[in-house]
């Protein structure tokens, strides 16, 4: 589900080659009758025709819809090409000009697209390094949100009443004190990647016995952690709406091992040169996108089953950024 995670350079390269010369074929016009609220006054994008895109998981689809609705309220005609498979297809659409804008993640760009192996600890520093490096690829990065969709470990509040775990270091201490207590449910990929379980164990000096680790689909992990005793802890994502819905606690990455995955608007450079007002339109919206807001919006889709477009629109109207026509 979270296909924006770090991938090897070989996989990224193969996907890029596979996409070479392939343009986007599908999409549908956004027909919402929306008006400017606190953003888009004077309809500065009147006469523009813009295409928004996204990857194919709930959070990124919601973010793509937010972009489209803001552009629409500012006067643009908007083509919706969100929900593309994987990270590379949406990225390439923006880079090549088949799409004009998306919300991308700084860690993904730094490692997967730009080929670096070591993340930058400081979130703003990570974004700035991506911004400067990606200009040569024809992609303009606007200032990031504090929304950070990175890895964490989750535990049910019921079980945590006994252990009182707050940080990854607390988990490491428990694993050393009582190795049998720390049972862990993870995805296959997380179990083998250096930016996943092996690297986490090294960074925190913990050793979880192989017999205490179960591998399963990401969606099942949340249920197992919440409702069974088979997993004391489970791999989770910090913006996942199921954290609150299933009454889970998440661990602070106190040694800052995991990369920063802050969401930021990534705009095709030619589009931005033609419509620099996009930066002003998106700045207050992006600033409001926190990890907590993302959890709320994601839960509406992943827990309540609402439509991502409706979720994005309701939030923008509620925040006063746009108005219903």
N, C-alpha and C positions, 0 to 999 in steps of 0.2 A: 504494500500500500504506500509506503513512504519511499517512492522510487527516486527521490532527490538525494538520497544518502550517498556518501562517498563511494565512488566506483574506481576501479583501477584504470590507469591510462590506456591500457590495451582495450578494455571494454568500451571506453569512451571513444577511442579512435575508430574502433570497428563500427560503432553506431554512427559516427559522423560520416564514415565512408558510405555506409548503407543509405544515408539520407542525402548524399550528394546529388544535386540536380533534381531533387524531389520537392515540389511545392505543395502547399496546402490546398486541398480541393473542397473541403466541406466548411460549413459555417451557416449561421442564420442571423438576420438583422435583429438588433435589439429594438423592440417596438414600444417599450415603456414610455408612457407620457409623464416624464419627470421634468422638474424645473429646478433652477438654481436655488440653493439655500444659502448657507454660509460660504459655499464655494460655487464657482461658475457664474457669478453675477455678471451681466452684460453679455453672456454667451460668447466668450472669447474663442471658442472652437467652431463657431457657426461657419458652415461651408466645408469643414474638414470631414474626411471619411477615414475612420480609424478602425483597426482590427485589434482585438484583445485576445490573448491566449492564456493557457495555463496547463499544468500537468494534470494527471488524472486521479488525484486524491482530494478529499473533501475540502481541506483547508485551502489548497491552492486554487481550486475551482471557485470557492467563495471570494478569494482575493481577486481573481480574474473578473468576476462579476462586479465587484466593487469598482475596479478600474473602468469597466464599460459603462456603468451607471453614472459615474462622475463625468466621464467624457460626454455622455448623452445629455446630462443636465446642463453641460457647458455649451451645448449647441451642435455637437458632432453627430454625424451618422455613424453608427457603431455596428461592426460585424463581430459576432460572438463565435470565436473558434477556441473556446476553452475545452478542457477535458481531453487533451492530447495524450497518447500513451507515452509514459516515461518522461525523463528529464530532457533528454537530448532533442526530441522532436520540437518541444516548445522553445527551447533555447535557440535552436537553429532557425526556427520561424522568425524570431525577433532579430537574430543576427543578420539573416539574409534579406529581411524586409518583407517576408510573407505575412508577418504580424508586426504590429507597432509597439506593443507593450505587454508586459507581464510582471507579476511579482515573483522574484527569484530569491534564492537563499545564498548568503555570502559564503558559507562553508562549501556548498556545492560548487559554486563558481571557482573558488580559490583552488580546490583540490581536483575536482572532476574536469572542469573545463580548462583551467589555466595550468594544470599539471604540477602543482606544488604538492609536497608530501607532508609538510609540517604546518598545521594551522597557526594562526596568530591569536594569542590569548585575549588581547583587548578587542572587544566587539567593534568599536569605532575604527581601530587600527586595521582590523580585518576588512571592514567595508572599504576603507580608503585605499588599501592595497589592491583590492578587487577593482575599484573604480578606476584607478590609474592604469592598471594592466589591461582592462577590458576595452579601453578606448580604442586601442589598435585593432580590435575586432569589430568595431562599429557599434558598440553597445554603451550607452550612457546609463550610469547608475545614479539614481537620486538618493537622498539621505534615507537611512534605514529606520525601520520600526524597532522597538525594543522586543517585539515578538521574536522569540528564539525557540525554534522547533528542533531541539536537540535531544539527545538520549538522557534517560535517567533510570533509576530503579524505583519501583512502586511496591508498597505494602499496604494491606488493609488496615484501616484504623483499629479494627478489632484486635488483630494480631500485634499491632504496634503498641497497644496499651501495655503489653508485657515487656517489649524490648525497648521502646522509646528511642527508636532510630531516627536520626535527623539528617545525617550526612553519609557520604560514601565511606568516610573514615570510620564512622560508627559501625557500618556493615563489616569493614575489614577487621575491626577490633572484635566483633562478635564471632567472625569466622575463625579467628585465632583462638579465642577463648572457648568456643563450643562449635567445632566444625560441623557437627551433625545438625545444628540448628538452622544453618543457612542453606536452604533449598532454593533453587533459582530456575525460572522458566524464561527461555529466550528463543528468538528466531534462529534458524540455522546459520544465516549470514552473520548475525551478531556474535554467535558462538565462535566463529573462526577468524574474524577480521581484527587487525591490530588496532583499529579505532573502535573496537567493540570489547568483548569480554577478555580476550588475552591481554590487550593493552591496559584495560582497566585493572586487571589483577596485578600487573606489573607496577602501575602507577601508585596503587594503594597498598601494595605489599600484602595482598590477600591471596589465599589459595583455596578455591572451592573444589572439593572432591568431585571427580567426574560423575560419580553415582548420584550426586546431589543436583545435577543439571539436567533439565528436561528441555527438549527442543520441540517447538510447535509454532503454529501460525500466530501472527501478531494479535489478531482479534481474540483468539482463545486465551492468550496470556492474561488479559485483563479479567476475564471470567474466572480463571483458575486462581489468580491472586485474591480476588474478591470473595469467592464462594467456596473454595476448597482449602484443604490443608497440604496439598501436594506441592505448592509453591509459596514459600514465605515471601519471596521477592520475585519481581518479574521485570523484564525489559519494558520500558515505556517511553513515550515521547512527551515532552514537557507541555505541549499545547493540546494534547488529546482531551476531548470533552468527556471521555469516560473516567478520567481521574476523579472529577467531582461527582459524576453520576453514580459511580460505584464506591464512593466513600473511601478513596485511597489517599495515603500520604506518599509523597515523592521525596527522594533523597537529594540533598544539595551536593553538587559536584564541587566539593570544597578545595580540591587540588586543580580544578579547571582542566581536567583531562579531555573531556569531549569538545569537539570543535563548536564554534558559534555558527548557528544557522539563523541569522537575523534576516527577516524578509525585507526586501527593498524593491522599488520599482526599477525595472530594467527596460530601457527605451531604445528603440532603433535610432542610431545617431542621426540619420537623415530626417527621420520624423521629428526628432527633438530640435534639430536646426530650423525646421519649418514651423514648429509649434513650441517654442520655449516656455510658453505659459503653462505647459503641462506640469512643470516643476512647482509652480505656485498653486495649481489646482490640487496636487496630490500631497503637498507638504503637511497640511493639517490632518488629513485623513490618515496618512502613514504614522504620524505622531501619536494618533489615538490607538493604533493597533498594538496592544500589549499582549503578552503571553496569556494573561487572564481573559482578555477580550476574545482571543483566539479560542481558548477552551470553551467559552460560552457559545460562540458561533458554531464551532465544530460539533458540540453536543447537540445542537438543534438539528444538524444533519445526521450525525452518526448514531445518536441515541433516540431522538424524537422522530427521525425520518423525514424532516422537512426538506424542501427543494433549496439547493444552494443559492439560486438566483433570488428567491423570495427572502432567504435569510440575509443576504447582502443588502437587498433593497430596504428591508425593515430596519436594519441597523443604521444605514445611512440616513434614513428619514428620522429615526429616533434621535440620532446625534445632531440633527439639524443641518447636515451637509447638503442634502437635496430635499426637495418637496415633491409630493405627488402632484401630477398635473390636474 
